Amino acid sequence: MTRLNLSLAALALLLATASLCSDPAGMLALWQRSPEAARAILIELRLPRALLALAIGGSLGLTGAAMQGLLRNPLASPDVLGPSTGAALGAVIVAYTFGIAGTLAMALGGIGGSLAALGLLLLLSRGGASTATLLLAGVAISALGGALTNLALSLAPSPYALYDVLFWLLGSLADRSLLHVAVALPPLLIGCALVLSGRRGLDALALGEDVAASLGVDVARLRLRIVVGTALAVGAGVAVAGSIGFIGLVVPHLVRPRVGGRPGAALMPSALAGAALLCAADLVVRLPVAGHDLKLGVVTALIGAPFFLWLIVRQREVIEP
């Protein structure tokens, strides 16, 4: 277990270093001509991008593993069940109210939207709903959030605002600054700490709610802790980087076979693997593709969507009545 965490941490740090040191020949030439400009690029552009990739990727992997353990459903993840879509809707509404440059306001809007989506799903889960019902409810919540986001876009006050928000929704870490890091990191870290604090409870919950309660686990408090932690982490991440899907779905499935299938034991490896995967995806988007810039959310969707389809086929008995 420790060896797995160390290996994944080393991989994530290696990829983050590669992000900082991309185009070494160009950076060396720039450093020789203007050390101040090269230093500014490293500190003000590349460092925030690498830090956000590590933090947001880690939070998506962690919250995806936690939601799958909490709902005991391998198809659960922030982007499937509504938190990511709710966060995007909240951030879009706040962006129109305070302006796209209102980073702190967008983060608060993202957290509020994510919390609203998860709260609705939590209310549905309290009545003893089956995992299939919860999955379908989450998909419906996600679809509703997407529809409301599209409605907000159609009512954009100007085409320039619409253009900015559309590109932001595609997901990107480009042109992010240390201000974005300062705004996103506190709620991300608090949210991840809340989720990690429930790892033992998730292991007990895998045996059923009655068994977990008999082992001394406060199931209601555990559920609330993970929901609030997920809302904080996902909301802040979406507000800063836009919609980045499928990290929370794919990563836990890659990690779980190596930790014996225990939901709590999969949390930290999923966080480290998510950080590594998002750093790798961010390196891919920098590759020149016919003069166009790829978007991070597009790359992660191209990776995750086929995997999601494979999961649906494999778990079709879960979603069939």
ROMARBA-742978 format. One record per residue: residue number from 1; x, y, z of N, C-alpha, C in turn. Coordinates in steps of 0.1 Angstrom, whole numbers, plus 5000, padded with zeros to 4 digits. Example, Ala and Ser with C-alpha at 12.3 -4.5 7.8 and 13.67 -1.06 7.14 Angstrom:
<nodes>
 seq n.east n.north n.up ca.east ca.north ca.up c.east c.north c.up
   1   5132    4943 5078    5123     4955  5078   5132    4967 5078
   2   5128    4978 5071    5137     4989  5071   5129    5000 5079
</nodes>
This chain:
<nodes>
 seq n.east n.north n.up ca.east ca.north ca.up c.east c.north c.up
   1   5008    4988 5000    5000     5000  5000   5009    5013 5000
   2   5019    5013 5009    5028     5024  5010   5036    5025 4997
   3   5040    5014 4992    5048     5014  4979   5039    5019 4968
   4   5026    5015 4967    5018     5021  4957   5016    5036 4958
   5   5014    5041 4970    5013     5055  4972   5026    5063 4968
   6   5037    5057 4972    5050     5063  4968   5052    5063 4953
   7   5049    5052 4947    5050     5052  4932   5041    5062 4925
   8   5029    5063 4929    5020     5072  4923   5024    5087 4926
   9   5028    5089 4938    5033     5103  4941   5045    5107 4933
  10   5054    5097 4931    5066     5100  4923   5062    5103 4908
  11   5052    5095 4903    5047     5097  4890   5041    5111 4888
  12   5033    5114 4898    5026     5127  4897   5036    5139 4897
  13   5046    5138 4906    5056     5148  4907   5065    5149 4894
  14   5067    5137 4889    5075     5137  4876   5067    5144 4865
  15   5055    5141 4864    5046     5147  4853   5045    5162 4856
  16   5044    5166 4869    5043     5181  4872   5056    5188 4868
  17   5067    5181 4871    5080     5187  4867   5081    5188 4852
  18   5076    5178 4845    5076     5179  4830   5068    5190 4825
  19   5057    5193 4832    5049     5205  4829   5056    5218 4831
  20   5064    5219 4842    5072     5231  4844   5083    5232 4834
  21   5088    5221 4829    5100     5222  4821   5097    5219 4806
  22   5085    5220 4802    5082     5218  4788   5088    5228 4779
  23   5092    5224 4767    5099     5233  4757   5112    5238 4764
  24   5121    5229 4768    5133     5234  4775   5142    5242 4766
  25   5143    5239 4753    5151     5247  4744   5147    5261 4743
  26   5134    5263 4741    5128     5276  4741   5130    5284 4754
  27   5128    5277 4765    5130     5284  4778   5144    5288 4780
  28   5154    5279 4776    5168     5282  4778   5172    5294 4769
  29   5167    5295 4757    5170     5306  4748   5164    5319 4754
  30   5152    5318 4759    5145     5330  4766   5153    5334 4778
  31   5157    5324 4786    5165     5328  4798   5178    5335 4795
  32   5184    5331 4784    5197     5338  4780   5194    5352 4775
  33   5183    5355 4769    5179     5368  4764   5174    5377 4775
  34   5164    5371 4783    5157     5379  4793   5154    5370 4805
  35   5163    5369 4815    5160     5360  4827   5147    5364 4834
  36   5144    5377 4834    5132     5382  4841   5120    5376 4834
  37   5119    5376 4821    5108     5371  4814   5106    5356 4816
  38   5118    5349 4815    5117     5334  4817   5112    5331 4832
  39   5117    5339 4841    5113     5336  4855   5098    5339 4857
  40   5093    5350 4850    5079     5353  4851   5071    5342 4845
  41   5075    5336 4834    5067     5325  4828   5067    5313 4837
  42   5078    5310 4843    5078     5298  4852   5070    5300 4864
  43   5071    5312 4871    5064     5314  4883   5050    5318 4882
  44   5047    5326 4872    5033     5332  4871   5024    5324 4862
  45   5030    5315 4853    5021     5308  4844   5023    5293 4846
  46   5035    5288 4845    5037     5273  4845   5035    5267 4859
  47   5040    5274 4870    5038     5269  4883   5024    5268 4887
  48   5016    5279 4885    5001     5277  4889   4994    5266 4881
  49   4998    5264 4868    4992     5254  4860   4995    5240 4866
  50   5008    5238 4869    5012     5225  4875   5005    5222 4888
  51   5005    5233 4897    4999     5231  4910   4984    5228 4909
  52   4977    5235 4900    4963     5233  4898   4960    5219 4893
  53   4969    5214 4883    4967     5201  4878   4968    5190 4889
  54   4978    5192 4898    4980     5183  4909   4968    5183 4918
  55   4964    5195 4922    4953     5197  4932   4939    5192 4927
  56   4936    5197 4915    4923     5194  4909   4922    5179 4905
  57   4932    5174 4899    4932     5160  4895   4932    5151 4908
  58   4939    5155 4918    4938     5147  4930   4925    5147 4937
  59   4918    5159 4937    4905     5160  4943   4895    5153 4935
  60   4896    5153 4922    4886     5145  4914   4887    5130 4916
  61   4900    5125 4916    4902     5111  4919   4897    5107 4933
  62   4900    5115 4942    4896     5113  4956   4881    5112 4958
  63   4874    5123 4953    4860     5124  4955   4852    5113 4947
  64   4858    5109 4935    4852     5099  4927   4852    5085 4935
  65   4864    5082 4941    4865     5070  4949   4856    5071 4961
  66   4855    5082 4967    4846     5083  4979   4831    5082 4976
  67   4827    5088 4965    4813     5086  4961   4810    5072 4957
  68   4819    5065 4950    4816     5051  4946   4815    5043 4959
  69   4824    5046 4969    4823     5038  4982   4810    5042 4989
  70   4806    5055 4990    4795     5059  4997   4782    5053 4992
  71   4780    5053 4978    4768     5048  4972   4769    5034 4968
  72   4781    5028 4970    4784     5014  4967   4780    5011 4952
  73   4784    5020 4944    4781     5019  4929   4793    5023 4921
  74   4798    5014 4913    4810     5017  4905   4808    5027 4894
  75   4796    5031 4892    4794     5041  4881   4792    5055 4887
  76   4793    5057 4900    4792     5070  4907   4805    5078 4905
  77   4803    5091 4902    4814     5100  4902   4809    5114 4901
  78   4817    5124 4904    4812     5138  4905   4806    5142 4891
  79   4811    5138 4880    4806     5143  4867   4794    5135 4863
  80   4791    5123 4868    4780     5115  4864   4768    5119 4873
  81   4770    5121 4885    4759     5123  4895   4754    5137 4897
  82   4761    5147 4891    4756     5160  4892   4765    5171 4899
  83   4774    5167 4908    4782     5178  4914   4789    5187 4904
  84   4796    5181 4894    4803     5189  4885   4794    5198 4877
  85   4783    5193 4872    4773     5201  4864   4767    5212 4873
  86   4764    5208 4886    4759     5218  4895   4769    5229 4897
  87   4782    5226 4899    4792     5235  4901   4794    5245 4889
  88   4793    5239 4877    4794     5247  4865   4782    5257 4864
  89   4770    5252 4867    4759     5261  4867   4760    5272 4877
  90   4764    5269 4889    4766     5279  4899   4777    5290 4895
  91   4788    5285 4889    4798     5294  4885   4794    5303 4874
  92   4786    5297 4864    4781     5305  4853   4772    5316 4858
  93   4763    5312 4867    4753     5323  4872   4761    5334 4879
  94   4771    5330 4887    4779     5340  4894   4787    5349 4884
  95   4792    5342 4873    4800     5349  4863   4792    5360 4856
  96   4780    5357 4853    4771     5367  4847   4768    5378 4857
  97   4768    5375 4870    4764     5385  4880   4776    5394 4883
  98   4788    5388 4885    4799     5395  4890   4810    5397 4879
  99   4808    5391 4868    4819     5392  4857   4828    5380 4858
 100   4833    5376 4846    4841     5364  4845   4854    5364 4853
 101   4859    5377 4856    4871     5378  4863   4869    5376 4878
 102   4857    5375 4883    4854     5373  4897   4857    5359 4902
 103   4870    5356 4903    4875     5342  4906   4869    5337 4919
 104   4870    5346 4930    4865     5341  4943   4850    5339 4942
 105   4842    5348 4936    4828     5347  4935   4824    5334 4927
 106   4832    5331 4916    4829     5319  4908   4831    5307 4917
 107   4842    5307 4925    4845     5296  4934   4833    5293 4943
 108   4828    5304 4949    4817     5303  4959   4805    5298 4951
 109   4802    5303 4939    4791     5298  4931   4792    5284 4928
 110   4804    5279 4924    4807     5265  4921   4804    5256 4933
 111   4809    5260 4944    4807     5252  4957   4792    5251 4960
 112   4785    5263 4959    4771     5263  4961   4763    5254 4952
 113   4766    5254 4939    4760     5246  4929   4762    5231 4931
 114   4775    5228 4934    4779     5214  4937   4771    5209 4950
 115   4771    5217 4960    4764     5213  4972   4749    5211 4970
 116   4743    5220 4962    4729     5218  4959   4726    5205 4952
 117   4734    5202 4942    4732     5189  4934   4734    5177 4943
 118   4745    5177 4952    4747     5166  4961   4737    5165 4972
 119   4732    5177 4976    4721     5177  4986   4709    5170 4981
 120   4705    5173 4969    4693     5167  4963   4695    5152 4962
 121   4707    5148 4958    4710     5133  4957   4710    5127 4970
 122   4715    5134 4980    4715     5128  4994   4700    5127 4999
 123   4692    5136 4996    4678     5135  5000   4671    5122 4994
 124   4675    5120 4982    4669     5108  4975   4675    5095 4981
 125   4687    5095 4986    4693     5083  4991   4688    5080 5005
 126   4682    5089 5012    4678     5086  5026   4666    5077 5027
 127   4658    5076 5016    4646     5067  5016   4649    5053 5013
 128   4662    5049 5013    4665     5035  5010   4664    5032 4995
 129   4667    5042 4987    4666     5040  4973   4677    5031 4968
 130   4674    5023 4958    4684     5014  4953   4695    5021 4945
 131   4706    5014 4943    4718     5021  4936   4714    5024 4922
 132   4705    5016 4916    4701     5020  4902   4693    5032 4902
 133   4684    5034 4912    4676     5046  4913   4684    5058 4915
 134   4694    5057 4924    4703     5068  4927   4711    5072 4915
 135   4716    5062 4907    4723     5065  4895   4715    5072 4885
 136   4703    5068 4883    4694     5074  4874   4690    5088 4878
 137   4688    5090 4892    4686     5103  4897   4697    5112 4895
 138   4709    5107 4897    4721     5115  4895   4723    5120 4881
 139   4720    5111 4871    4720     5114  4857   4710    5125 4854
 140   4698    5124 4860    4688     5134  4858   4692    5147 4864
 141   4698    5147 4875    4703     5160  4881   4713    5166 4873
 142   4722    5158 4867    4733     5163  4858   4727    5169 4846
 143   4717    5162 4840    4710     5167  4828   4703    5180 4831
 144   4696    5181 4842    4690     5193  4846   4699    5205 4847
 145   4711    5202 4854    4721     5212  4855   4726    5217 4842
 146   4729    5207 4833    4733     5210  4820   4723    5219 4812
 147   4711    5215 4813    4700     5223  4806   4699    5237 4811
 148   4700    5239 4824    4700     5252  4830   4712    5260 4826
 149   4724    5253 4825    4736     5260  4821   4734    5265 4806
 150   4729    5256 4798    4726     5260  4784   4716    5272 4783
 151   4706    5272 4792    4697     5283  4792   4704    5296 4796
 152   4712    5295 4806    4720     5307  4810   4729    5312 4798
 153   4735    5303 4791    4743     5306  4780   4735    5313 4769
 154   4723    5308 4766    4714     5313  4756   4710    5327 4759
 155   4710    5331 4772    4706     5344  4777   4718    5353 4780
 156   4729    5349 4774    4742     5357  4776   4740    5371 4773
 157   4745    5381 4781    4743     5395  4778   4750    5400 4765
 158   4761    5393 4761    4768     5397  4749   4775    5384 4743
 159   4778    5384 4730    4784     5373  4724   4798    5371 4730
 160   4805    5382 4734    4818     5380  4740   4817    5372 4753
 161   4807    5375 4762    4806     5368  4774   4802    5353 4771
 162   4794    5351 4761    4791     5337  4757   4803    5330 4753
 163   4812    5336 4745    4824     5330  4740   4833    5326 4752
 164   4835    5335 4761    4844     5333  4772   4839    5321 4781
 165   4826    5321 4784    4820     5310  4792   4821    5297 4785
 166   4818    5297 4772    4818     5284  4764   4832    5278 4765
 167   4843    5286 4763    4856     5281  4763   4860    5277 4777
 168   4855    5284 4787    4858     5280  4801   4851    5267 4804
 169   4839    5264 4800    4832     5252  4802   4839    5240 4796
 170   4847    5242 4786    4854     5231  4780   4866    5225 4788
 171   4869    5233 4798    4880     5229  4808   4894    5232 4803
 172   4901    5240 4811    4914     5244  4808   4922    5248 4820
 173   4935    5247 4820    4944     5252  4830   4953    5263 4824
 174   4951    5267 4812    4959     5277  4806   4956    5291 4811
 175   4966    5299 4812    4964     5313  4817   4959    5314 4831
 176   4961    5304 4839    4958     5305  4853   4970    5311 4861
 177   4966    5318 4871    4976     5326  4879   4977    5321 4893
 178   4986    5327 4901    4987     5323  4915   4975    5327 4922
 179   4967    5337 4917    4954     5341  4923   4945    5329 4923
 180   4944    5322 4911    4935     5311  4910   4939    5300 4920
 181   4952    5298 4922    4957     5288  4932   4953    5292 4946
 182   4955    5305 4949    4951     5310  4962   4936    5308 4965
 183   4928    5310 4955    4913     5309  4957   4909    5295 4958
 184   4915    5286 4949    4910     5272  4948   4915    5263 4959
 185   4928    5266 4963    4935     5256  4972   4928    5254 4985
 186   4924    5265 4993    4918     5263  5006   4906    5254 5006
 187   4895    5257 4998    4884     5248  4998   4887    5234 4992
 188   4897    5233 4983    4901     5220  4978   4907    5212 4990
 189   4916    5218 4997    4923     5210  5008   4913    5207 5019
 190   4904    5216 5023    4895     5213  5033   4885    5202 5029
 191   4881    5203 5016    4872     5192  5011   4878    5179 5011
 192   4891    5178 5006    4898     5166  5006   4901    5160 5020
 193   4903    5169 5029    4906     5164  5043   4893    5158 5049
 194   4881    5165 5046    4869     5159  5051   4866    5145 5045
 195   4869    5144 5032    4866     5131  5025   4876    5120 5031
 196   4889    5124 5032    4898     5114  5038   4895    5110 5052
 197   4889    5119 5060    4886     5115  5073   4875    5105 5074
 198   4868    5102 5063    4858     5091  5064   4863    5078 5058
 199   4876    5076 5056    4880     5064  5049   4877    5051 5057
 200   4878    5051 5070    4875     5040  5078   4860    5037 5078
 201   4852    5047 5078    4838     5045  5078   4833    5039 5064
 202   4840    5043 5053    4837     5038  5040   4840    5023 5040
 203   4851    5018 5046    4854     5004  5047   4843    4996 5054
 204   4838    5002 5065    4827     4996  5072   4814    4996 5065
 205   4811    5007 5057    4799     5009  5050   4798    4999 5039
 206   4809    4994 5034    4809     4984  5023   4802    4971 5027
 207   4801    4969 5040    4795     4957  5046   4780    4959 5048
 208   4775    4972 5045    4761     4975  5047   4759    4985 5058
 209   4748    4993 5057    4746     5004  5067   4744    4998 5081
 210   4737    4987 5082    4734     4981  5095   4747    4976 5102
 211   4755    4970 5094    4768     4965  5099   4777    4976 5103
 212   4777    4986 5095    4786     4998  5098   4781    5005 5111
 213   4768    5006 5113    4763     5012  5125   4766    5004 5137
 214   4766    4990 5136    4769     4982  5147   4784    4982 5150
 215   4792    4987 5141    4806     4988  5143   4810    5002 5148
 216   4800    5010 5151    4802     5023  5157   4803    5035 5147
 217   4799    5032 5134    4800     5043  5124   4787    5051 5124
 218   4788    5064 5125    4777     5073  5124   4775    5075 5109
 219   4766    5067 5103    4764     5067  5088   4759    5081 5083
 220   4750    5087 5091    4745     5100  5086   4756    5111 5086
 221   4765    5110 5097    4776     5120  5097   4786    5117 5087
 222   4789    5104 5084    4798     5100  5074   4793    5105 5060
 223   4780    5103 5057    4775     5108  5045   4776    5123 5043
 224   4772    5130 5054    4773     5145  5053   4787    5149 5051
 225   4797    5143 5058    4811     5147  5057   4816    5145 5042
 226   4812    5134 5036    4817     5132  5023   4810    5141 5013
 227   4797    5143 5015    4790     5152  5006   4795    5166 5006
 228   4797    5172 5019    4803     5185  5020   4817    5186 5014
 229   4825    5176 5018    4839     5176  5012   4839    5176 4997
 230   4831    5167 4991    4830     5166  4977   4825    5180 4971
 231   4815    5186 4977    4810     5199  4972   4821    5209 4972
 232   4829    5210 4983    4839     5220  4984   4850    5218 4973
 233   4855    5205 4972    4866     5202  4963   4862    5204 4949
 234   4850    5198 4945    4846     5198  4931   4842    5212 4927
 235   4835    5219 4936    4830     5232  4933   4842    5242 4930
 236   4852    5242 4939    4863     5250  4937   4871    5247 4924
 237   4873    5234 4922    4880     5230  4910   4873    5234 4897
 238   4860    5232 4896    4852     5235  4884   4852    5250 4882
 239   4851    5258 4893    4851     5273  4892   4864    5278 4886
 240   4875    5271 4889    4888     5276  4884   4892    5270 4871
 241   4889    5257 4868    4894     5251  4856   4883    5247 4846
 242   4870    5249 4850    4859     5245  4841   4856    5230 4843
 243   4848    5225 4834    4844     5211  4835   4854    5201 4830
 244   4859    5193 4839    4869     5183  4836   4863    5169 4840
 245   4858    5162 4831    4851     5150  4834   4859    5137 4834
 246   4853    5127 4840    4858     5113  4839   4870    5109 4847
 247   4877    5119 4853    4888     5116  4861   4883    5108 4874
 248   4872    5113 4880    4867     5107  4891   4860    5093 4889
 249   4857    5091 4876    4851     5078  4872   4862    5067 4869
 250   4872    5071 4862    4882     5062  4857   4892    5058 4867
 251   4897    5067 4875    4908     5065  4884   4905    5054 4894
 252   4894    5055 4902    4891     5045  4912   4891    5031 4907
 253   4887    5029 4894    4887     5015  4889   4901    5010 4885
 254   4910    5019 4882    4923     5015  4880   4931    5012 4893
 255   4927    5018 4904    4933     5017  4917   4928    5005 4925
 256   4915    5004 4925    4908     4995  4934   4913    4980 4934
 257   4916    4974 4922    4922     4961  4922   4935    4959 4930
 258   4942    4970 4931    4955     4970  4938   4954    4972 4953
 259   4942    4975 4958    4941     4977  4972   4931    4968 4978
 260   4928    4957 4971    4919     4947  4977   4904    4951 4977
 261   4900    4961 4969    4886     4964  4968   4881    4972 4979
 262   4889    4976 4989    4884     4984  5001   4882    4998 4997
 263   4870    5004 4999    4867     5018  4994   4876    5028 5002
 264   4878    5026 5015    4886     5036  5022   4901    5035 5018
 265   4906    5023 5015    4920     5021  5012   4923    5027 4998
 266   4912    5028 4990    4914     5034  4976   4915    5049 4975
 267   4912    5056 4986    4911     5070  4986   4924    5077 4982
 268   4934    5074 4990    4947     5081  4988   4953    5077 4974
 269   4954    5064 4971    4959     5061  4958   4951    5067 4946
 270   4938    5068 4948    4930     5075  4938   4933    5090 4936
 271   4936    5096 4947    4940     5110  4947   4953    5112 4940
 272   4963    5104 4943    4976     5105  4936   4975    5101 4922
 273   4967    5091 4918    4966     5087  4904   4958    5098 4896
 274   4948    5104 4903    4941     5115  4896   4950    5126 4893
 275   4958    5130 4903    4968     5141  4900   4977    5138 4889
 276   4982    5125 4888    4991     5121  4877   4984    5121 4864
 277   4972    5116 4864    4964     5116  4851   4961    5130 4846
 278   4957    5139 4854    4954     5152  4849   4967    5160 4845
 279   4978    5157 4852    4990     5163  4847   4994    5158 4833
 280   4992    5145 4831    4995     5139  4818   4986    5145 4808
 281   4973    5146 4811    4963     5152  4801   4967    5166 4798
 282   4972    5174 4808    4975     5187  4805   4988    5188 4796
 283   4996    5179 4797    5008     5178  4788   5003    5175 4774
 284   4993    5167 4772    4988     5163  4759   4982    5175 4752
 285   4975    5184 4760    4968     5195  4754   4978    5206 4748
 286   4990    5205 4753    5000     5214  4748   5006    5210 4735
 287   5003    5198 4730    5009     5193  4718   5003    5201 4706
 288   5011    5205 4696    5005     5213  4685   4996    5204 4676
 289   4984    5207 4674    4974     5200  4666   4969    5209 4655
 290   4975    5209 4644    4971     5217  4633   4968    5232 4636
 291   4977    5237 4645    4975     5251  4649   4964    5254 4659
 292   4958    5244 4664    4947     5246  4674   4951    5242 4688
 293   4945    5248 4698    4947     5244  4712   4936    5235 4716
 294   4941    5223 4721    4931     5214  4727   4927    5219 4740
 295   4915    5214 4744    4910     5218  4757   4911    5206 4767
 296   4914    5208 4779    4916     5198  4789   4904    5189 4791
 297   4892    5195 4792    4880     5187  4794   4877    5178 4782
 298   4881    5182 4770    4879     5174  4758   4888    5162 4758
 299   4901    5163 4762    4910     5152  4763   4906    5142 4773
 300   4902    5147 4785    4898     5137  4795   4885    5130 4791
 301   4876    5137 4784    4864     5130  4779   4867    5120 4769
 302   4877    5122 4760    4881     5112  4750   4887    5100 4757
 303   4893    5102 4768    4899     5090  4775   4888    5083 4783
 304   4879    5091 4790    4870     5085  4799   4857    5080 4793
 305   4852    5086 4783    4839     5082  4777   4839    5067 4772
 306   4849    5063 4765    4850     5048  4761   4850    5039 4774
 307   4858    5044 4784    4859     5036  4796   4845    5035 4803
 308   4838    5046 4803    4824     5047  4809   4815    5037 4801
 309   4815    5037 4788    4807     5028  4780   4810    5014 4784
 310   4823    5011 4785    4827     4997  4789   4821    4993 4803
 311   4821    5003 4812    4816     5000  4825   4801    4998 4825
 312   4794    5006 4817    4779     5004  4815   4776    4990 4810
 313   4784    4985 4800    4782     4972  4795   4784    4961 4806
 314   4795    4964 4813    4799     4954  4823   4789    4954 4835
 315   4784    4966 4838    4775     4967  4850   4760    4969 4846
 316   4756    4963 4834    4743     4966  4829   4732    4961 4838
 317   4735    4951 4846    4725     4946  4855   4722    4956 4866
 318   4731    4966 4868    4729     4976  4879   4718    4986 4874
 319   4718    4989 4861    4710     5000  4856   4697    4994 4850
 320   4696    4981 4848    4684     4975  4842   4674    4972 4853
 321   4661    4975 4851    4651     4972  4862   4650    4957 4864
</nodes>
